[in-house]
Amino acid sequence: MSRRVSGQAHGVMAVVPGALVAAVLVAVPVMLVAVPAVPVPYAPTGAGVVVSPAEPASLPGLVDLVVRRLVLADAVAAAKFGGGGPISDPARERELLDSVAALSAGLGLDPEAGVRFFRAQIEASKVVQRGLHARWRAHPALRPRETPDLATEVRPRLDLLTPRLLRLLKQTAPDRGCRTRLALARRAAGTRARLDGLHRDALRLALAPVCWPAEGAKPEIE
């Protein structure tokens, strides 16, 4: 039976330094997320996330789908928190990246670009998970009331998004205006999804490879 993680979204949470965003383009490091002393509720169910059924071949369409995947990090965090599992899962990550490389090749997308993009998705998800675990340890009243099943409930939903994200990534070619359009799409998507500060910072990290290597390989960090 499917279960949900409860919560509401507003407020400003952890800050991911711009240097970490740039690092995703080469080798993604392990990151720590600072959590404020005063708890701020969040929205694990992703209320407000809007993705067009037609999935337009556009940068906004890609950003919306990235938001949808990022929101699922809340359920992943709840599953691992309740089950005592570690946030990092190297075997699962390698399995996902191998699958991404194969899917990318089949779609006509450079496998290196697909893998780079999904490394960022993995690290952005872990930023959210670390932030939520720290928050829940510090403020037990905010802990999720139920624990979703990671293998049967959460991961299948993540896996369904993988080929859709790769198709949109292939259709979103970087150009000289990419960073500006990406920033606008990111802010609009964050507003629609009512993301809090923690999730907005993770979203910036998740989108860092999108405009690479356009504009001199400078990551979108503003």
C-alpha positions as CSV (number, residue, x, y, z in Angstrom):
1,M,0.0,0.0,0.0
2,S,1.4,3.4,-1.0
3,R,2.2,5.8,1.8
4,R,3.0,9.5,1.9
5,V,5.4,11.8,3.7
6,S,3.6,14.8,5.2
7,G,4.6,18.5,5.2
8,Q,4.3,22.0,3.9
9,A,6.7,24.2,1.9
10,H,8.0,27.7,2.6
11,G,11.0,29.4,3.9
12,V,14.7,29.4,3.2
13,M,16.9,26.5,4.0
14,A,20.5,25.4,3.4
15,V,22.8,27.1,0.9
16,V,25.0,25.2,-1.5
17,P,28.0,27.3,-2.5
18,G,28.5,28.1,-6.1
19,A,31.8,26.3,-6.1
20,L,30.0,23.0,-5.5
21,V,27.8,23.7,-8.5
22,A,30.9,24.1,-10.7
23,A,32.4,20.9,-9.3
24,V,29.5,18.8,-10.7
25,L,30.8,19.4,-14.2
26,V,33.9,17.3,-13.6
27,A,33.6,15.1,-10.5
28,V,30.8,15.5,-8.0
29,P,32.0,15.7,-4.4
30,V,30.2,14.6,-1.2
31,M,28.5,17.7,0.2
32,L,27.3,18.7,3.7
33,V,24.2,20.8,4.1
34,A,23.8,23.3,7.0
35,V,20.4,23.2,8.7
36,P,19.1,26.2,10.6
37,A,18.2,26.0,14.3
38,V,14.6,26.9,13.6
39,P,12.7,24.2,11.6
40,V,10.9,25.1,8.4
41,P,8.2,22.7,7.0
42,Y,8.6,21.5,3.5
43,A,6.4,19.8,0.8
44,P,7.5,16.2,0.1
45,T,4.5,15.4,-2.0
46,G,5.4,18.0,-4.6
47,A,2.2,19.9,-4.5
48,G,2.4,22.5,-7.2
49,V,4.7,20.6,-9.5
50,V,3.4,21.0,-13.0
51,V,4.8,19.0,-16.0
52,S,2.9,19.1,-19.3
53,P,1.7,15.7,-20.4
54,A,3.2,16.5,-23.8
55,E,6.6,17.2,-22.3
56,P,7.5,20.1,-24.7
57,A,11.0,19.9,-26.3
58,S,12.1,23.0,-24.4
59,L,14.3,24.0,-21.5
60,P,11.3,24.8,-19.2
61,G,10.0,21.3,-19.9
62,L,13.3,19.8,-18.8
63,V,13.5,21.9,-15.7
64,D,10.0,20.9,-14.7
65,L,10.8,17.3,-15.0
66,V,14.0,17.8,-13.0
67,V,11.9,19.3,-10.2
68,R,9.6,16.3,-10.3
69,R,12.5,14.0,-9.8
70,L,14.0,16.2,-7.1
71,V,10.7,16.3,-5.1
72,L,10.9,12.5,-5.0
73,A,14.1,12.9,-2.9
74,D,11.9,13.6,0.0
75,A,10.3,10.1,-0.2
76,V,13.8,8.6,-0.7
77,A,14.9,10.5,2.5
78,A,11.9,9.2,4.4
79,A,12.5,5.6,3.3
80,K,16.2,5.7,4.3
81,F,15.5,7.6,7.6
82,G,12.8,5.1,8.6
83,G,14.7,2.1,7.4
84,G,18.1,3.2,8.7
85,G,19.7,2.9,5.2
86,P,22.7,5.1,4.2
87,I,22.1,8.1,2.0
88,S,24.9,7.1,-0.4
89,D,24.5,3.9,-2.3
90,P,27.4,3.5,-4.7
91,A,26.2,0.2,-6.2
92,R,22.8,1.7,-7.0
93,E,24.4,4.8,-8.4
94,R,26.7,2.9,-10.6
95,E,23.8,0.8,-11.9
96,L,21.8,3.9,-12.7
97,L,24.7,5.6,-14.5
98,D,25.4,2.5,-16.5
99,S,21.7,2.4,-17.5
100,V,21.9,6.1,-18.4
101,A,24.9,5.6,-20.6
102,A,23.1,2.8,-22.5
103,L,19.9,4.8,-22.8
104,S,21.7,7.9,-23.9
105,A,23.4,6.0,-26.7
106,G,20.1,4.6,-27.9
107,L,18.6,8.0,-28.0
108,G,21.5,9.6,-29.9
109,L,22.6,11.6,-26.9
110,D,26.3,11.6,-26.0
111,P,26.6,9.1,-23.2
112,E,29.1,11.3,-21.4
113,A,26.6,14.2,-21.4
114,G,23.8,11.9,-20.1
115,V,26.0,10.5,-17.3
116,R,27.2,14.0,-16.3
117,F,23.6,15.2,-16.1
118,F,22.5,12.2,-13.9
119,R,25.5,12.5,-11.6
120,A,24.2,16.0,-10.9
121,Q,20.7,14.5,-10.2
122,I,22.1,12.0,-7.8
123,E,24.1,14.6,-5.9
124,A,21.2,17.0,-5.8
125,S,19.0,14.3,-4.3
126,K,21.6,13.6,-1.7
127,V,21.8,17.3,-0.8
128,V,18.0,17.1,-0.1
129,Q,18.3,13.8,1.8
130,R,21.1,15.1,4.0
131,G,19.3,18.3,4.8
132,L,16.1,16.5,5.7
133,H,17.8,13.9,7.8
134,A,19.6,16.6,9.7
135,R,16.4,18.5,10.2
136,W,14.5,15.4,11.4
137,R,17.2,14.5,13.9
138,A,17.3,18.0,15.3
139,H,13.5,18.4,15.3
140,P,11.7,15.0,15.9
141,A,8.3,16.6,15.6
142,L,9.0,17.1,11.9
143,R,9.9,13.5,11.2
144,P,7.7,11.7,8.5
145,R,4.9,9.7,10.0
146,E,5.2,6.9,7.5
147,T,8.0,5.2,5.7
148,P,7.6,4.5,2.0
149,D,9.1,1.4,0.5
150,L,12.2,2.4,-1.4
151,A,12.3,-0.6,-3.7
152,T,8.6,-1.0,-4.6
153,E,7.3,2.6,-4.3
154,V,9.9,5.2,-4.8
155,R,12.6,3.8,-7.2
156,P,10.1,2.7,-9.8
157,R,8.8,6.3,-10.0
158,L,12.4,7.6,-10.3
159,D,13.2,5.0,-13.0
160,L,10.2,6.1,-15.1
161,L,11.6,9.6,-15.3
162,T,15.0,8.6,-16.5
163,P,14.3,8.1,-20.2
164,R,12.0,11.1,-20.3
165,L,14.7,13.3,-18.8
166,L,17.3,12.1,-21.3
167,R,15.0,12.8,-24.3
168,L,14.4,16.3,-23.1
169,L,18.1,16.8,-22.4
170,K,18.9,15.7,-26.0
171,Q,16.4,18.2,-27.3
172,T,17.8,21.1,-25.2
173,A,21.0,22.1,-27.0
174,P,23.2,24.6,-25.1
175,D,23.6,28.0,-26.8
176,R,24.8,31.5,-26.0
177,G,21.5,32.3,-24.3
178,C,21.2,29.0,-22.4
179,R,22.3,30.3,-18.9
180,T,19.8,33.1,-18.9
181,R,16.9,31.0,-20.1
182,L,17.9,28.3,-17.6
183,A,17.8,30.7,-14.7
184,L,14.4,32.0,-15.7
185,A,13.0,28.5,-16.1
186,R,14.5,27.4,-12.8
187,R,13.0,30.3,-10.8
188,A,9.6,29.8,-12.5
189,A,9.6,26.1,-11.7
190,G,10.7,26.6,-8.1
191,T,7.8,29.1,-7.6
192,R,5.2,26.7,-9.2
193,A,6.4,23.8,-7.1
194,R,6.7,26.0,-3.9
195,L,10.2,24.7,-3.2
196,D,11.8,25.8,0.0
197,G,15.4,27.0,0.2
198,L,16.9,23.5,0.5
199,H,15.2,22.2,-2.6
200,R,15.9,25.4,-4.6
201,D,19.6,25.0,-3.8
202,A,19.5,21.4,-4.8
203,L,17.7,22.3,-8.0
204,R,20.5,24.7,-8.9
205,L,23.0,21.9,-8.5
206,A,20.9,19.5,-10.5
207,L,20.7,21.9,-13.5
208,A,24.4,22.9,-13.4
209,P,25.4,20.6,-16.4
210,V,22.5,21.7,-18.7
211,C,24.2,24.6,-20.3
212,W,27.6,23.0,-20.4
213,P,29.7,23.4,-22.5
214,A,28.0,26.5,-23.8
215,E,29.4,29.9,-23.0
216,G,32.9,28.8,-22.2
217,A,31.8,25.9,-19.9
218,K,30.8,28.3,-17.2
219,P,28.2,26.8,-14.8
220,E,25.0,28.6,-14.1
221,I,25.6,29.7,-10.5
222,E,24.1,33.2,-10.0
